[in-house]
Amino acid sequence: MAYINDGTYTVYETAHPLNSGDTGHDFALLAGQTVGFFIFHREIDSGGTLYDTYYPDAAVYDQITVSSCAPPVLSGCGTPTLDGIIGAGEWSSAGQFRLSVATPHGGTTPATLYVMNDSFNLYTALAFDQTAILTGGNGMDFTFDKDNNGVLSTGDDTILFNAAIGFFDEVWLSCGTAICGDYDTNHGGTNDGAAAFANDGSHSAYEFAHPLNSGDSDDVSLSYGDSIGYRLFLTMIEPGGVYPGGFGETSFPNYGQFAKLSICTPPPAQSVSDLTKQVNVLAGDGSLSSKNADALKSDLSRANGNLRNGKNKQAANDLGNFIMDVRKMIRKGDLSDRKGQPLIKAASTAMSQL
């Protein structure tokens, strides 16, 4: 609360959480819900006389309806560790938004949504106040509005995680008169991404990763600066929970709507770090031979050293050599075009900033 008088007007300003988590003492409100209120104001003059004002009247309540405010476009650059724990500083560079999520039997709990990306992956997370995992069941998904038409439609891209069955990458398809989601792997695609879910005694959190450009036609294909719609759906089920009372279900934004995120452009130093990690990934899964991986990492090591010493022109030359080496590997069949093009794109963007 704040109070000020500027010589002409007196102003009081107040704020109160929609969902403080202080069960039994504070209200817990979602968009569209109403709460009664009345205002009491008292002034006392120098002689001690009281002047009381009530709105709308003494012990009479008016109503406030909680608005569904459009969330901001979320964006940030960074790389988290996918373990279901929101580590100190881990998501500090992410775009963040506070919201409330539903718990079984009509309750709510405060939550924070995080969005960021590095040179190769889009990362999303949701952390919410919870002292222990509900063992009845937990699941979450993010859906991306692949064609940016503002509505759920065929071709849209979903990633989901259920603690019991793991991570899946889905595509939305026509199912008669409706649409439904099915695994990419059932339609010639691949299962692209990863996720984790955990509880640290105070919070539960889901963390997701999805490639910006997996090369799978069922997935999003995103470039730096692009904006895309997203929505999330969260389910909590109490032990032995029976629908609907034993379930807590949250759709954000409201069901059928999409919020927006924007793809951040990483600075050159992060791009070089991301490229090094990605080369290691490709070597680890057999997409690159050890010899070729070492050659690419040598280019990146030189670029990193020159960046640290403020030698941007030399670093740009090193990245140019990296790009030439990747293209040579693609031409010789030592690296697939699908795996090589994201490397070229990330290195080219870093070069353009030097």
Phi, psi and omega in degrees: 000145177223153182219138178206149171231125183261014182097342179237316183236149170250135183228132168252138174231134181230155174218145179211134180300142172295326180217093182280342186084359180274077186298135178090348180240320181250158174286165175225113190233143173247163178304135180094343179277158181242156176218141178281151178207153164220159184246134173237128179230134180232133171239145180234122181279179186296339180270359178090006178285136181267138175234105185256139177233134176240143171224131358283337174192171182301124178060023176247135184256136164265183182235140170246132174257128181286122181282152173267094184279133178297127179291157177289162173290121185266138181199150176180158179249133177167172180226115178270173168260122183278095178221003181081005179243125178277091183291157180301122178080351186298320182248019186295334180269001182281155165292137186228149178213130178272137178211181176240143178239151186277141174245164180305150177067031170083007178277174175220161176214147181294148181215161175229130176261136180236141176220130171200173178212160168244206185287343187232338186227149169265132181242135176227152179208153172224123177243136181219150181295123180193123184283337179204153179290136173286117187280356177291333179151145179215141178199153180208148173218153170244132175245135181248132183281081191304322180264003177053040178265001174084000179223154176293125185210168181302140181095345179295155192247127180236138168243138183219155178220131174234129185302335183275330187240348175100203186262141176218148178247123186236161174232145179271133186231163174284127178235080184068241181269359181236184172237153182212157180267144175214157183298138175305323184295343176276357184226034175081005181261191183233159181269093192254114177135189180199164179202163177211155179217134181203170176226133182256014181098343177234326184225148165256149181211141168253136174232133184234150169227140178215131182301141172296323181215090181281340187087355177273123183296344178277351183256165174297156173228106192239141176244161178303135180091347179292149170244145179213147176284149177215159170211159178233154175223126184239135177234131171237133180233126179286159178306126181070016186298136177248133182289139004265342189298322183276006180248147167239118184236131181233127171246124180229128351298202180302152184308132180091353180252163177232139167268182184236143168232159181233141182276120181285146174266112182293147174290161185306317183298320178292321179301317179296318176297316179298319180297319179297315178298319182291322175299319178297321177297314181294324176292322182292326181265006176088004179288336178233141173287160178300320181298312180292322178297319179295322179296317180292320179293332175295316176302315184289325178297318178295319179297318180297316179298318179292324176297317180298329181266009178074016181265075187295322180296317178294322178297320178298320177296320178298318179293325175298319176296321177301313181298317179298320179294320178297314180299322178297319180294323178295314181298323182278355181081013180276348180211132181291151178299322181299321180276332184277325184298320176299327176296315180297318182296315181294318180293322180296320179295318177298318179300319184295341180268356184259000000 
